Amino acid sequence: MPFSKGDKNINRTGRPKGGYSMKLRESITNFCEENIVYFLDEIKRMKTGHAKSQAFLTLLNYALPKLTENNSTIDFSNLSESDIDNLLNRYIHEHSETE
């Protein structure tokens, strides 16, 4: 059912920032931080603490942002020659150590 113009039931201020989801994320983050040593020990032993460790790892997904592959490109036309030289030198330096 679409809204009609001038409807008094429309929330014109929008959803408030933060709210319950932020409190929940903070609580889960605090719990993970407070119990990190215990869970790292359990992960090392995995025999007795597997279920607890799985629960911790599951909660950790809500505390930390997911890592994503960054496929960004660089527009070299906006870089100075000095910036380009620095990038190339860093690239050469990083890749010469691995070979």
C-alpha positions in Angstrom: 0.0 0.0 0.0 1.7 3.2 -1.1 2.0 6.3 1.1 -0.4 9.1 0.4 0.9 12.7 0.3 0.6 14.4 3.7 0.1 11.1 5.6 0.7 11.9 9.4 2.0 8.3 10.0 5.1 8.7 7.9 8.3 8.9 10.0 9.9 12.0 8.5 13.0 12.0 10.8 14.1 8.5 9.6 15.6 5.7 11.7 17.9 7.0 14.5 21.6 6.4 14.1 23.1 3.6 16.2 20.3 2.1 18.1 20.0 -1.5 19.2 22.2 -2.9 16.5 25.2 -0.8 17.7 24.6 -1.8 21.3 24.5 -5.4 20.3 27.7 -5.1 18.2 29.4 -3.4 21.1 28.3 -6.1 23.5 29.5 -8.9 21.3 32.8 -7.0 20.7 33.3 -6.5 24.4 32.6 -10.2 25.1 35.0 -11.3 22.4 37.7 -9.0 23.7 37.2 -10.1 27.3 37.4 -13.8 26.4 40.0 -13.8 23.7 42.7 -15.6 25.8 40.3 -18.3 26.9 39.1 -18.9 23.3 42.6 -18.9 21.9 43.5 -21.6 24.4 40.3 -23.6 23.5 41.1 -23.3 19.8 44.6 -24.8 20.5 43.0 -27.7 22.4 39.9 -28.1 20.1 39.0 -31.4 21.7 37.1 -30.1 24.7 36.2 -26.6 23.5 35.1 -27.1 19.9 31.5 -26.0 20.4 32.6 -22.9 22.5 35.3 -22.0 19.9 32.8 -22.3 17.1 30.4 -20.0 19.0 33.3 -17.5 19.5 34.2 -17.6 15.8 30.6 -17.1 14.9 30.3 -14.1 17.2 33.5 -12.7 15.9 31.9 -12.3 12.5 29.6 -9.7 14.0 32.4 -7.9 15.9 34.9 -7.5 13.0 34.1 -6.2 9.5 34.5 -8.8 6.8 37.7 -8.6 4.7 37.0 -8.1 1.1 39.2 -8.1 -1.9 40.1 -4.6 -3.0 40.2 -4.3 -6.8 40.7 -0.6 -6.9 42.5 1.0 -9.7 44.9 4.0 -9.7 44.4 6.9 -12.0 48.0 7.7 -12.7 47.1 10.9 -14.5 46.4 12.4 -11.1 49.8 11.4 -9.6 52.9 13.4 -9.7 56.1 11.8 -11.2 57.5 11.6 -7.6 54.4 9.7 -6.5 54.7 7.3 -9.4 58.4 6.7 -8.7 57.6 6.0 -5.0 55.0 3.5 -6.0 57.3 1.7 -8.5 60.2 1.6 -6.0 58.0 0.2 -3.3 56.6 -2.4 -5.7 60.1 -3.4 -6.8 61.4 -3.5 -3.3 58.4 -5.7 -2.0 58.7 -8.1 -4.9 62.4 -8.4 -5.0 62.4 -9.8 -1.4 60.0 -12.6 -2.2 62.0 -14.0 -5.1 
